Amino acid sequence: MELNTVKDALRNRNFIVQYNPGTLESSCTCKLFERRGIPCRHILWIYLGNGLEKIPESSFAKRWTKDALRDIKSNHKGCVGVGDVDIIDKKQIEMTKLWSEVHETMGVLIGREKEHVEDLCKLIKEFREKLLPSVSAMTKHQEL
């Protein structure tokens, strides 16, 4: 384990970086990794100084990797966590994608002509009536 002092001119402070060349593990007294899950510039300077050409995978919290959702689980109540619970079902993932698409579409519609919003509302109602006739009937009853 190496201890390195890195002078941060922007913050006018010194930070201590612990670096293990064998395991490529590192930590810094600025605690950016602990707060955000990404390596700080102080650690990156130590990597550069040690001739590393690639940032080690251990320098990124799992939440920033493409495998972030692999271990996420959901119980029967829909609560998400890690442990001995059911795996998130595909329907929940598809619903998340759908809401993302709706949100993005609404963002595009902001500031557009009123007709565009009305057209979208009409399309959604038609789609609902086509696929979910019982829900459409309930909605019409509630509107009365």
Sequence and secondary structure as in RCSB ss.txt:
>XXXX:A:sequence
MELNTVKDALRNRNFIVQYNPGTLESSCTCKLFERRGIPCRHILWIYLGNGLEKIPESSFAKRWTKDALRDIKSN
HKGCVGVGDVDIIDKKQIEMTKLWSEVHETMGVLIGREKEHVEDLCKLIKEFREKLLPSVSAMTKHQEL
>XXXX:A:secstr
 EEEEEEETTTTEEEEEEEETTTTEEEETT HHHHHSS  HHHHHHHHHTT SS  GGGS GGGSTTTTTT EE 
TT  EESSSS B  HHHHHHHHHHHHHHHHHHHHTTS HHHHHHHHHHHHHHHHHH HHHHHHHHHHH 
